[in-house]
């Protein structure tokens, strides 16, 4: 199934129509709804030292990472239209990240990004989500790059463990 899903996903990412120059309020509202039910904030909303969400920072990047055995530790990036986030990304690049799990440099995003589930988004919903992301206030935020080991982590992270086989 996995091998069948990826060609479809990449096809959708590059055939998604470009957003209109001026998305309407209804499209942005639909994008807000989708971002809520897709729980984008669950990962991309920063948290304070006490673990409480910092709502006013928007989706400026998760400050709690995820360790994936054998892959390393990853922190969710800034999704605001700031240069430290999605500011320089095209609609097609954002779409490829959401539904294809591919960063703009071509690398695969960490498996905690549920792109295989998001690949089922209808093109109009994907466009609404992108319009909503672009409508957010830009927030400059530091970026925590992936690291291979816990000793190299610059911020807290969740450790994912796999059951023994």
N, C-alpha and C positions, 0 to 999 in steps of 0.2 A: 504494500500500500504506500509506503514512504516513497519509493521510487516513482510512483505514479503521481503523487501529490506535488512534487517539486516542479516538474515541467509545467503543470497547470498554474502553479503559483507564479512562476517567473513570467509566464505568458500574460497573466492578469496584471502583473506589476508594470509591464511595458505597454499594455493596450489600454490602461486606465486613462480616460479622457482627462485633459488638463482642467484644472479648476478655472472657473470664470474669473475675470479680473476683479470682480466685486461680488463675492458670495453674499447671498442675502441672509437676513436674520434667521429665517427658517432653517436654512442649511447649517448655519453655525449652531443653532439650538439642537438640531439633530446630532451634530458632532459632539456636543456637550453630553447629550444623553448617552451616546455610544461610549465616550470616554469613561463615563460613570459605570455603565454596566460591564465594560471590559476591564474595569478596575486599574486603569493606567496609574492612578495615584497610589495604589498599593505598593508599587515599586518606585515610581519616578518622583514621588513627593518626598522632599527631605524631612528628616526628623531631628528633633533636638536631642541633647544629651540624655534626657529622661525618656526618650523613645516616642514622645508626643509629636504628631505631625505638625509641620510648620506650614499651615494652610496658605498664608500670604506669599510664600515662595513659589506657589504654583508647581508645575511639573518641571522644576529646575534641576532635577536629578536626585536619585536616591542616595542617601548618605549611609545606608546599610547595604552591604554587598551580599553576595551569594557565593559560597564555595561549592564548586562542583568537582567531585572526586575525579582526579586524572586530568582535569582541564584548568583549574585555577580558581581565582576569586575575581568576581565581576561586580561592578557597581552600575546601577541603571543611569543612563545619561540624561542630560538636560534636554527636554522636549520643547522648550520655549523657543521663539524665533530670534533669540539672541545669537550672536556669532559663536558663543560657547556651547550652543545647542544646535537647533535645526536652521539657524539663520541663513546659512549658505547652501542648504539642501534644496534640490528641485522637488516638485511634487512626485515625480517618478521615483526618486531616491527614497523619499519618505514612504511611499507605497511599497517599495521593495523591502524596506525594513519591517513594516507592519505585517504584510502578508507573506513575505518571502524569507524573513529572517536574515536579510543581507544588508550589511552596512554599505555606505557609499563607496568605500574602498574595496568592496567585493568580498570582504571576510564575512563568515557566518557569525551571527549574533549568538550570545550564550544561550544554551538550551532552556533557560528559565523564561526567555521571551516566548510566549505561546503563539508564535507565528503560524504553526500548522492549524490552530483553531481559528485564528483571524483570517486565514486564507479563504474562508467561506463568506467573508464580507461581500455584499453586493457592491458593484462599482460606485453607485450613488452614495452608499454608506461610507465607503472608503474616502470618497471625495469630501463628504461632510466632516469626517473625522479630521482630515488634513486641513480643511477650512477652519475648523475650530482650533486646531493646534496653531495655525498661523495667526488667529485672532487673539491669542493670549498675549499678555504683556511680556516683553522680553525681559529675562532675568539672567544677568551674568552670574555664572556659578563655576566653581572649580570642578575639574573633571578628574575623577579617580580612574586611572587606567587599570587594566587587568594585571594581576600579579599571580605568580605561580605558587607561592607558599604563604602560609599564615604569618611568618616572621617578616614578610615584606609588606603586609597590609597597612595602609595608612588610615583606615577607618574601620569601624566595626563591620562584621559580616555574620550571616547565618551559615552554619555548616550543614550541608546536606549529606546525609549518610544513606548508603544503599544497603538493602537487606542482604545478608549472606546468601550465596547461591549454592 
